[in-house]
Amino acid sequence: MGLRVDALSCARGGRLVLRDIGFAVPDGEVAILRGPNGAGKSTLLRALAGLAPHSGRVEIDGRVPDRDARSELMAYAGHLDAVKPQLTVAENLQFWADVLGGTPGQALATFGLERIADRPAHLLSAGQRRRLGLSRLLLAPRRIWLLDEPTVALDSDALLALLGAVREHAAAGGVIVVATHGPIGVPADVRVELSAEAAHAAEVSSDPFLAGAWT
Ligand SMILES: Nc1ncnc2c1ncn2[C@@H]1O[C@H](COP(=O)(O)OP(=O)(O)OP(=O)(O)O)[C@@H](O)[C@H]1O
């Protein structure tokens, strides 16, 4: 049981970025996505979250959930943090709580946001904004966490909070998929290596001009 990905391919801007990706992450395990800039880590997370069209199969507990069921099971924390700049920190959390369920209290405390709860999000530093974005993970329980470079801009306290949250989620049977260039402080149970060369080769071979179709 857990997450299983088979033969996933995904194009962006008309170029094939991911080709035939397959891996499985059992319940309670952490998968790390690695690969150079542009290899497709963010694309893969977005595809899993249902935010980028793709081919192939994404199974959860042996079934392919429909789009709504998938989003009920997954929480995606991407680069843009999904923070609404005009709302305060507390209002952002309340907004997400209204959408996702849950209550903001624990999320505020875990990521050390209480002191800045009344600050408008557009005034936050990069690390504060990232803390706020990550705090959404704790609002409503979602089995599968998809984390895109979650440690960027975090100080050591916030990093500890994130690691604690990841460990707790895994211990409770959750599945975590993390794209990162650096260490995240928890051992990887599953490693998924994406290579820019594979994507580039796919781009080249799928280009009819370069493939010689017009010669
Ligand atoms: N919206 C888009 N339209 C067209 N191409 C895109 C788009 N977003 C990303 N790409 C391309 O898709 C490829 C994969 O990008 P992606 O962001 O998934 O890589 P990444 O492995 O996460 O990179 P990084 O380590 O730099 O964050 C890149 O070649 C990129 O230029």
The ligand as a Tripos MOL2 file, in Angstrom:
@<TRIPOS>MOLECULE
LIG
   31    33     1     0     0
SMALL
NO_CHARGES

@<TRIPOS>ATOM
      1 N1          5.7260   26.3560  -17.5000 N.pl3     1 LIG1
      2 C1          6.6610   25.7920  -18.2560 C.ar      1 LIG1
      3 N2          6.6050   25.8480  -19.6090 N.ar      1 LIG1
      4 C2          7.5490   25.2840  -20.3750 C.ar      1 LIG1
      5 N3          8.6040   24.6250  -19.8960 N.ar      1 LIG1
      6 C3          8.7200   24.5390  -18.5570 C.ar      1 LIG1
      7 C4          7.7740   25.1080  -17.6680 C.ar      1 LIG1
      8 N4          8.1600   24.8540  -16.4080 N.ar      1 LIG1
      9 C5          9.2940   24.1550  -16.5070 C.ar      1 LIG1
     10 N5          9.6310   23.9490  -17.7820 N.ar      1 LIG1
     11 C6         10.8170   23.2240  -18.2820 C.3       1 LIG1
     12 O1         10.6950   21.8900  -17.8100 O.3       1 LIG1
     13 C7         11.9850   21.3750  -17.4710 C.3       1 LIG1
     14 C8         11.9320   20.8270  -16.0640 C.3       1 LIG1
     15 O2         11.7190   21.8980  -15.1520 O.3       1 LIG1
     16 P1         11.5210   21.6130  -13.6120 P.3       1 LIG1
     17 O3         11.2070   22.9080  -12.9620 O.co2     1 LIG1
     18 O4         10.5770   20.4870  -13.4300 O.co2     1 LIG1
     19 O5         12.9920   21.1000  -13.1990 O.3       1 LIG1
     20 P2         13.6330   20.8800  -11.7690 P.3       1 LIG1
     21 O6         14.3260   19.5500  -11.8180 O.co2     1 LIG1
     22 O7         12.6150   21.0470  -10.7050 O.co2     1 LIG1
     23 O8         14.7010   22.0280  -11.7260 O.3       1 LIG1
     24 P3         15.3830   22.8560  -10.5240 P.3       1 LIG1
     25 O9         16.3530   21.9240   -9.8540 O.co2     1 LIG1
     26 O10        16.0770   23.9640  -11.2390 O.co2     1 LIG1
     27 O11        14.2900   23.3440   -9.6120 O.co2     1 LIG1
     28 C9         12.9710   22.5180  -17.6730 C.3       1 LIG1
     29 O12        13.6340   22.3050  -18.9030 O.3       1 LIG1
     30 C10        12.1190   23.7480  -17.7190 C.3       1 LIG1
     31 O13        12.6690   24.7160  -18.5600 O.3       1 LIG1
@<TRIPOS>BOND
     1     1     2 1
     2     2     3 ar
     3     2     7 ar
     4     3     4 ar
     5     4     5 ar
     6     5     6 ar
     7     6     7 ar
     8     6    10 ar
     9     7     8 ar
    10     8     9 ar
    11     9    10 ar
    12    10    11 1
    13    11    12 1
    14    11    30 1
    15    12    13 1
    16    13    14 1
    17    13    28 1
    18    14    15 1
    19    15    16 1
    20    16    17 2
    21    16    18 1
    22    16    19 1
    23    19    20 1
    24    20    21 2
    25    20    22 1
    26    20    23 1
    27    23    24 1
    28    24    25 2
    29    24    26 1
    30    24    27 1
    31    28    29 1
    32    28    30 1
    33    30    31 1
@<TRIPOS>SUBSTRUCTURE
     1 LIG1         1 GROUP 0 **** ****
